[in-house]
Amino acid sequence: MKKLFVMILIFIMLTGCNSNESTGEKGEFIGNPTAENVLEGNPEANIFMYSDIIYSAGVSWVDEMNLTKDKQITEIAQQKSNGEYFENGTANKLTVGTKIFSVKERSDILIAETKEGDIKYFKLVEG
C-alpha cells in the first residue's frame, strides 16, 4: 500500500511539472502559430485562417512553384488587422469574398484567387 501511495504521489508531481504545454523552457510558444504570433513578428504579413491553421503568403520557394488550382475549399468571410480576433475565414489583407482553392500537387499550400492574380499561401505548422 505504501508503494502504491508513493507511485501515485510521484505521478502527480511529474504531471504537474508538465502541465504547461503552450510554452517552452524559455517562455517561447510551442504549437502552431496563431495570427497574433505571426503579426507580432511581421506586421506586414499577408495571412488568413482555414481549418484552425494560419496560411501565409510571400514564401519565396512556394511562390516559385508551378501549381495547379483544384477545388474551391473556402472563401474569406471577414477582414481583420488584429491577429487576436482571427477565426476560420478571416484574413488581414485578402478582401471578403476572395475564393480559396486547394492545389493538386501539395496539401500544405492553398491559392487565393484575386483580381490582381493568384496568391500562394503556405500552411504554418510547428515542426
Order of alpha helices (4+ residues) and beta strands (2+ residues): alpha-alpha-beta-beta-alpha-beta-beta-beta-beta-beta-beta
